[in-house]
Amino acid sequence: MIAFRDFRSNTPGSPLSDGIDRAMVSANEWLKETGVQPLNIETLVETRGSLSVGRVERGLRIWYVIGAALKRD
């Protein structure tokens, strides 16, 4: 089975602050602690405005395998 975990910044203030940087630090710590092997890593973005003109990177989503070792061919 696969699952994902999101890492988002809860930094108050400007959405251009350090959202992606904090998310990356948290994600790296989690990966190191758990030994999980990511299948895919996505950038989470927020859009601002009615035409979605402003895009801000706010976090990461890590997809991984649950309960089974990854098999490599």
C-alpha positions as CSV (number, residue, x, y, z in Angstrom):
1,M,0.0,0.0,0.0
2,I,1.1,3.6,-0.5
3,A,0.5,6.7,1.6
4,F,1.5,10.3,1.7
5,R,2.5,12.7,4.3
6,D,2.4,16.5,4.0
7,F,4.9,18.9,5.4
8,R,3.7,22.5,5.5
9,S,5.0,25.6,7.1
10,N,2.8,27.2,9.8
11,T,4.9,30.4,9.7
12,P,2.7,33.4,10.3
13,G,3.1,36.5,8.2
14,S,4.0,36.8,4.6
15,P,3.3,33.6,2.6
16,L,6.7,34.3,0.9
17,S,8.5,33.7,4.2
18,D,10.3,30.5,4.6
19,G,7.5,28.0,4.0
20,I,9.2,25.6,1.6
21,D,12.5,25.8,3.6
22,R,10.8,24.8,6.9
23,A,8.8,22.1,5.2
24,M,12.0,20.6,3.6
25,V,13.8,20.6,7.0
26,S,10.8,18.8,8.6
27,A,10.6,16.3,5.7
28,N,14.3,15.5,5.9
29,E,14.1,14.9,9.6
30,W,11.1,12.6,9.2
31,L,12.8,10.7,6.4
32,K,15.9,10.2,8.5
33,E,14.0,9.1,11.6
34,T,11.7,6.7,9.8
35,G,14.0,5.3,7.1
36,V,11.1,5.7,4.6
37,Q,12.1,5.6,1.0
38,P,10.1,8.2,-1.0
39,L,8.3,7.1,-4.2
40,N,7.6,10.7,-5.2
41,I,7.9,14.2,-3.7
42,E,5.5,17.0,-4.8
43,T,5.5,20.7,-4.1
44,L,2.4,22.0,-2.4
45,V,1.4,25.5,-3.6
46,E,-1.3,28.0,-2.6
47,T,-2.8,30.4,-5.1
48,R,-3.9,33.9,-4.4
49,G,-6.4,36.0,-6.3
50,S,-9.5,35.2,-8.4
51,L,-7.4,34.4,-11.4
52,S,-4.8,32.3,-9.5
53,V,-2.1,34.7,-10.5
54,G,0.0,34.5,-7.4
55,R,1.5,31.1,-6.6
56,V,3.3,30.4,-3.3
57,E,5.2,27.3,-2.5
58,R,4.1,26.3,1.0
59,G,5.2,22.7,1.5
60,L,6.0,19.2,0.3
61,R,4.0,16.0,-0.1
62,I,6.0,12.7,0.2
63,W,4.5,9.5,-1.2
64,Y,5.9,6.3,0.2
65,V,5.2,2.6,0.7
66,I,3.5,1.3,3.9
67,G,4.3,-2.0,5.4
68,A,6.6,-3.4,2.6
69,A,10.1,-2.9,1.5
70,L,10.6,-1.3,-1.9
71,K,11.6,-3.9,-4.4
72,R,14.2,-2.9,-7.0
73,D,14.6,-4.8,-10.2
